[in-house]
Amino acid sequence: MKIQKILLTQSYTGFYFDDQKAIKKGATTDGFMYVGEPATPGFTAIRQSGEAISVQIVLEDGIVGYGDCAAIQYSGAGGRDPLFLAKDYIPLMKKHIVPLLVGKEIDKFRPLAEWLDKLEIGGKRLHTAIRYGLSQAILSAVANHRRLTMAEVVRDEYQIRGKKYASVPIFSQSGDDRYTNVDKMIMKEVDVLPHALINNVETKLGKHGEILLAYVVWLRDRILAKRTRPDYQPVFHIDVYGTLGLAFRYDYDKIFAYLLDIEKTASPFRIRIEGPVDTGDRQGTFDALKKLTAMIDKAGSHLEIVADEWCNTIQDVVEFADAKAGHMLQIKTPVLGGVNNSIEAILYCNKKHIGSYCGGTCNETNLSAETTTNIAIACRADQCLAKPGMSVDDGFMIVKNAMNRVIAIANDRAEAKKVQK
């Protein structure tokens, strides 16, 4: 089956583009907006509307595959590709990429996705958002053509054998509304929570980490008081965006002592801390996470470090996993480009017994969320992000409902095949 045409339209994401550099420098808010000048190239404001490019791949038989080219909330930070605006990239895609894809055979996902991911235009690889959206549409088109779920296509092409399709723990993020949104998470019995968006030392962490510690006390007590069954035991996962390094001036003994303190405070719940240190460069951040992970393991602590910034490619994932620079790696799906890379990253982490977090960003769409949920199920990720958005309900609904639908139909089809045999 060949690609007949590709349609591109401007779309909107479930959140916004935020200038992380300006926020870390202390930008203040005015309502939902930020005050001040942006600090990252490409931004015209510290917070601006999130955009995507929707891709529709139309096959010869009229079947359509869908995907969305989307970029992360903090575009241009942590070694990631720059701001992704539809007006800049639709003309490029129409001129240079669509003509290369029209007429291509699309009976399988993996070969075409891998070819696309390596494609260069003018000596440069495509923006990660373009590779992300086009590969989603390819996977969707193959699945629709074969009358399978995307999860089934992934398992078939990557030869993932064994267990039945099963739920993956869902991680929901609160955004700045880290109190009301936690109540929503408790009511919906979210598996992992709350993210909390601790991205500023002065206002969210505290000069000595005291604000975050107080928040963990509240979080612990709130769940204990409001859960409706005693065996609801969510994992705490808090993203601190490198602020521990800033607050403790990269004194690793002090950071380590603080991590032990926060683990004790969270008890009886397990806790993960994402991005405790970001030195502003890949090697420094890699070394810091490797050092902290080793210190925690040596102490017999059960706290887990999660790597995010600077773990941007499949090669980075392999290196971070091999060196154990973190107990869990966020496979930040839009940042890795083609979703074929996310598949390989999850499988590699699982092989190395490193936590595989099929993540992404609040600044995605329902289509990209459903695609990566299929991938998380197929590859048996350890955790899957509820996305897009920061209001809990929308992202959790999209991911959880997609997960339940895919598991039901894929397992039903597998059982029917067994009966036929």
C-alpha positions, -999 to +999 in steps of 0.1 A: +000+000+000+014+034-010+010+069+004-013+089-019-012+123-003-003+141+030-024+169+045-009+194+070-029+218+092-021+241+121-033+227+154-032+236+190-018+218+220-031+211+254-008+237+271+017+265+263+053+271+254+072+284+284+106+301+285+123+280+312+154+302+313+134+333+320+113+314+347+144+301+364+158+337+365+127+346+386+101+358+361+069+368+380+033+359+370+004+382+362-026+360+362-018+330+339+008+350+321+044+359+329+058+394+332+092+403+316+113+397+286+120+362+272+155+348+275+154+319+251+158+325+213+125+323+193+102+333+222+082+365+218+068+362+254+078+341+284+046+321+280+029+318+246+002+296+230+012+260+222+011+250+186+013+218+166+011+206+130-015+179+123-005+153+098-030+132+078-014+105+056-039+093+030-033+058+015-043+045-019-073+027-004-086+059+014-074+048+048-060+077+068-032+078+094-031+106+120-003+122+139+006+156+155+040+173+153+044+187+188+072+201+208+078+203+245+066+231+269+102+241+276+114+242+240+150+253+235+161+242+270+183+214+282+198+208+247+164+204+230+153+217+196+140+253+193+105+267+194+082+249+170+057+272+152+033+261+125+039+291+103+076+284+102+075+246+095+044+239+074+060+255+043+092+235+049+073+203+052+053+209+021+083+218+000+109+193+012+093+164+030+059+157+015+072+150-020+097+125-006+069+105+012+042+105-014+044+072-033+063+054-005+052+019+004+037+018+039+029-018+047+053-017+077+060+010+103+096+004+113+115+007+081+098+040+070+100+055+104+137+048+107+144+062+072+125+094+081+143+098+114+176+098+097+165+121+068+185+153+064+174+185+046+202+209+038+226+188+058+204+190+089+181+164+105+145+174+107+132+192+138+123+165+165+086+177+164+084+169+126+099+134+131+076+129+160+044+138+142+051+121+109+062+088+126+029+089+146+010+092+114+029+064+098+022+041+127-014+051+127-017+044+089-001+010+092-024+001+121-055+013+104-045-005+072-039-038+090-070-033+112-050-035+144-042-012+173-009+006+172+002-014+202-003-046+183+018-033+153+046-023+177+047-058+193+046-075+160+074-054+143+097-053+173+090-090+182+079-083+217+066-117+230+050-130+261+027-114+285-009-101+279-014-064+272-017-048+307-021-014+323+009+008+328+010+031+359-001+066+350+018+097+362-004+128+364+010+163+366-004+192+386+011+223+371+012+252+395-021+243+410-004+217+432-031+215+459-065+214+442-051+192+415-038+167+440-074+163+453-084+154+418-056+128+416-067+113+450-103+110+438-092+094+406-067+072+424-038+082+401-009+058+403+019+083+404+017+120+414+019+150+415+049+164+395+043+197+413+064+219+390+092+230+414+110+252+390+121+282+411+142+282+443+128+313+459+091+306+455+087+268+452+117+250+467+130+274+494+166+285+500+171+253+520+144+232+505+120+241+533+090+250+510+092+216+492+095+197+524+064+214+538+046+205+506+056+168+509+042+168+544+009+183+532+009+158+503+014+128+525-011+139+551-037+148+524-036+114+509-037+096+542-068+117+552-087+117+519-081+083+503-112+061+503-093+028+507-062+020+527-044+002+500-043+032+477-006+038+478+005+062+450+042+069+443+053+105+448+071+119+418+083+155+420+101+173+393+125+199+407+141+212+375+177+213+388+167+236+417+184+214+443+217+220+426+211+257+427+199+259+463+227+238+477+254+252+454+262+218+439+273+204+472+264+168+467+267+158+503+241+184+512+219+174+482+222+138+493+213+146+529+183+166+517+171+137+495+172+113+525+153+139+545+126+142+518+123+104+516+118+101+553+092+129+551+072+111+523+070+078+543+049+056+540+049+065+503+077+059+479+092+090+463+110+099+431+128+132+424+132+142+388+161+164+377+177+172+411+206+188+394+210+205+360+245+220+355+235+236+322+253+211+301+250+174+292+282+160+307+279+179+340+243+168+345+251+132+335+280+131+360+259+146+388+230+122+383+254+092+382+270+104+414+238+110+433+223+076+421+254+058+434+253+076+467+216+067+472+222+031+463+252+028+486+231+042+515+203+016+509+178+043+503+147+036+482+144+071+468+147+071+430+164+097+409+147+104+375+168+118+346+151+142+322+171+172+308+200+163+286+187+128+281+175+137+246+183+110+221+182+072+219+220+074+222+217+095+254+192+070+268+216+041+262+245+060+278+225+072+309+211+036+313+245+020+310+261+043+335+230+043+358+228+080+357+194+078+374+171+050+386+145+059+360+149+077+327+122+100+313+118+090+276+106+124+266+088+113+235+087+145+214+124+152+221+135+118+208+120+125+174+105+095+157+084+074+180+105+044+168+132+059+191+108+059+220+100+023+214+137+013+214+145+035+244+118+018+265+129-016+255+166-008+262+158+006+297+138-026+305+167-047+293+190-028+316+166-029+346+164+009+346+130+025+351+113+033+318+091+064+320+072+069+287+069+107+292+065+137+271+050+171+278+018+189+288+022+207+255+011+178+233-022+168+218-047+140+222-034+122+191+003+122+203-009+111+238-029+082+224+000+070+202+026+070+230+001+053+253-001+025+227+037+024+228+039+023+266+015-007+266+032-025+238+067-021+254+056-026+290+069+008+302+072+013+340+053+045+339+032+066+314+026+103+315-010+116+316-010+143+289-017+168+275-026+197+298-020+204+334-055+202+348-053+165+356-088+156+342-081+159+305-048+142+303-057+114+326-090+108+307-072+106+273-045+083+285-065+061+308-094+056+284-071+049+255-051+024+276-083+005+286-096+004+251-064-009+236-059-035+263-095-048+259-094-052+221-058-064+218-063-091+245-097-101+230-081-105+196-052-126+211-077-149+229-097-153+197-066-164+179-058-190+206-093-204+203-090-207+165-057-227+169 
